[in-house]
Amino acid sequence: MSALLKIKAIQKSLSVSELKLANFVLKSSNAIRDLSSQELANVIGISQSSVVKFTQKLGYKGYPAFKMAVIDALNSKTSGAPTLHGEITLDSTLTQIADILLNSKMAVLSETKSLNEQSAFEEAVKLITSAKRILICGLGGSALVGKDFSYKLQKLGLSAYAEPDGHAQLAYVSTFKKNDLVFAISESGQTREIKAVTSQAKANKSSVISLTKYGSTPVSDNADVKLYSIAEQESVRLSSIIARTSQEFIIDILFIALTQASSQGRKLLEKSNRVVKDFQQAYD
């Protein structure tokens, strides 16, 4: 139900006409099956262009793609067994679990790509490569993603530091200056500790890149560059499996883009890989 979840995620930031449309889609999703964009606009009492702009705001190319996403969500089959994660239940076989996870991850990768503009990645690469110090902050599962990103940046010769403790993050960023950078990862975009870190960074005139759910959030509102991942509702997940997949996809795109952008970084990456390989071969 990704299309419906995205609508819920940005409800608080919608205009009056957009909110009318969002409420109609959430409450009368089945009606979307039989309505064109013009018919939907007439039912709600808004312009057709407002409908199209709304679907594009959600990351779809236009109304047809949005309509298919809503229909796909409605066609998803669920059983009466207790739900563990998304459509996975206590009765799901291992084959079913594998198929559902595979389809979910493929869908979330596609949706994550559509949520992010190329220009945002380009600006993020500029900020990262020009930063004197980089603090990657996140809590819980986001901290694990951040740790992996710090390793990748370090291999490129960048001064990146990932700290999972909120108090330590805040203490470190208090020393930041204009040429330093905070890369903030928060699935919800509302994590109190991460908001505090980004606010302190802005007070110090440091740059901020955020990786949060789509839409305006306390964390992304502090960011110079906003990147988006797919967030999951607590009611449909056992763990942040899909959210973590989405976050890691963004991190991998940035890592490859950074590798492309820096010949020096490529040399350092090759050297670090060679050193590790030589060590392994020496003890095989």
N, C-alpha and C positions, 0 to 999 in steps of 0.2 A: 504493500500500500504506500509506496514511496511518494507518489504524487500527492496523496492526501496528507501524508506526514509533513511534506514540505510546506503545504498550505498552513497547517497548524503551527509550524515553526516560525512563520513570518506574520501571523495574524496581527500581532500588536503593532507592527510597523506599517500597516496598510492604510491607504486613504479610504474615504467613505465609500466611494464606488467600488474599490477593490474589495473592501470588507463585505459588501453586499454580495459580490460574486463568490468570495471565499465561503461565506456562510451557506449560500445556496448549494455549492458543490459538495460541501461537507454533509449537509442535511439531506440533500436530494441527489446523491451521486448517480443513482440509477437513471435519472432523467437525462444525464449527459449522453447516454447511448444514442438517443434519438434526436438530439438537438444539434443544429449547425451553430456556428459562432454567431450568426445574425439572429437566429431564433433564441439562443441563450441570452443575447443582449436584450431582445425584446421582452423576454420573460422577467428579467431583473430590472429593466428600465434604465439601462446604460447604453453607451455606444458600442458598436462592433469593434472599433479600434481599441477601446478599453479592455475588451475581452482578450484580444490578440496580445496587447502589451502585458496583460496580467500573466498569460501563459509564458511569454518570453522572460518575464521577471522570475519565473520559477525555473528557468533554465531550458525550456523547450523551444524548438525552432518556430512553432506556431500552434494554432488551435488543434489541427489534426493529431500532432504528436502528443499534445496534452490529453486529448480525448482518449487516445489509445492507452495512455498510461493509467488513466482513471478506470477504463474498462478492464485492463489487465489486473488492477487491484481488486476490482469487484469479482472477477472470475477466479481469483485465488481460492482454492478449496481448503477448508479446515475441517478437522474431525472433532468429535465430542470429547476427545481425551484432553487432559490438562496440557497446556502449551509450555514448552521449555524455552524455545527461542524461535520467534517468527512463526512459521508453520510446522516446526518440529515439535512433536508431542511425545509423551511417554510410550506411545504405541508405535512410533516410527522405527522402521528397520534401519540397519546400518547403511544399506543401499539408498533408502529414502533420505536419510540424513545427509549422505554425501551428495545426492542429487540436488537437494534443497539448498545446501550450503554453496554448491558450485553455481547454481542459478542465481542465488542471492548475491554472491560476490561478483559475478559477471555483471549483474544489473547495477550494483553499487559503483563499480568502476566506471561504467558508462555514465551514470548520473553524476558522479564526482567530476568527470571530465567536462560535462556540460555546464556544471555550476561555476567553473573557473575560466576567466578570460586569459588569453595568451599574454596580454599586457601586464596582468598581475604577476605572472611568473617572471616576466622580463624585469619588472621593477624589483621583485624579490631577489633575483640574482644580482642585480646592481648593488642593492643594500648589503647583501651577504658578503660579496667580494670586496666591498670597500670598508667593511666594518673592522675596527681595531680589535674589539672584543665582542664575543657573541655569547649571550646567555640563552639557553633553550630551557624553557620552563613548562612544566605540566605536572599533574598529579595522577596517581593511579595508573590506568592503562596508557594515558597520554604521556606519562613520564617515561614509560618503556619505549614508546615511539620516539620521544625526544632523545633518549640515550642512544638509540640506534643512529639517529640523525647526527648527533655529536661525533660519533665514531667516523661516520662518513666524511664530515667536514674536516676532522682532524687529519684524515688520510690525504686531503687536498691541501694540507698545510695551513688551514684556517684555525684561529684561536677560538675554538668553540667549547663551551662548558655546559654540561647538563646536570642539574641538581634537583633531586626529587622532593626535597624538603622545602615547604613554603617559606618558612622563616629564613632559611639560608639563602633562598632566591632573593627575598626582599633585601637582606643585608648586602648581598653582592651587588644588586642593581643600584643600591644607594650610592655606590662609588662610580657609577657610569657617567660618561660625558657625551658630548655631541657626536663623536664618531663611533660610539658603541651601539650595539643592536640587541634587542630582545626578540626572540622568536617564541611566541606564546601559543601553546597547544591546549585547547579546552573543548571537549566535545560539545558541551552545552553553551560555551561562551559566557557562562555566568559564574564560574568558579571564583569564589571570593578572594582566595590567595593570588590567583593569576591576575585578576583585575587590579589588585593592589600593586603587583609587580609592574604591570603595564602603565599604571597611573604614575608610579614613581619614575619610570623610564621617561615618560613624557615631561614630567617636572624637571628632569635633568637634561631635556632637549635631546635625548637619545631616540633612535628610530625603533619602531615596533612593527613586526610582521605577525599577524594573527592567523591561526588555523582553527576555525570554529564551525559550528553549524551555520547554515545559510541564513542570512538576514542580519538585522542590527542586534548586537548583544553588548553587554558591558565591556567585554574584552575587545571585541572587534571595533567598537567605537573609539578605542584608544590607538588603533593601528594606522600606520601610514600605508601599509599594503594589507589587503584582506584576502585570504585564501579560505576556501570552504570545503568541509567534509560532510559526510552524511551522518546525522545523529539518529539514535534509536530511542524510541519511547521505552521507559522502564517496563511498561506493561507487556511488551512483546519480546523482551530479551532476557536471557540468563546472564549474559556477559556482553561486553562491547565488541563482539566479534566483527560485525559489519562495520561499525564505526572505526575500529582499528584498521581494517582493510582499507577503508577510505583514506584515513590519515597517512598510512604507509605509502599509498599510491602517490599522494601529493609530495611526500618526502623523496620518493624515488625519482619523480619527475624533476624536482629541484636538483637532486644530486647529479643526474645525468646532464642537465642544463649547465650546471656549474662546471662539470668536467669538460664540456664542450667549450666553455667560455675562457678557460685558463690553461694555457700550454704548460705553465709552471705547475699547476695543480695536477695535470696529467702525468708529468714526470715524477712528482712526489707519490702519486697513487701507484704508479708502476714500481717505484722503488720499495714502497711499503709491502706491496704484494710479493715482490721478489724476495725481500728479507724473510717474510713469514714462510714462503715456499722453501727457501734454502734451509731454514731451521727445521722444518718438518722432514725434509729429505735427509738431513744429517742424522736424524734419530729413527728413521724407518729401517 
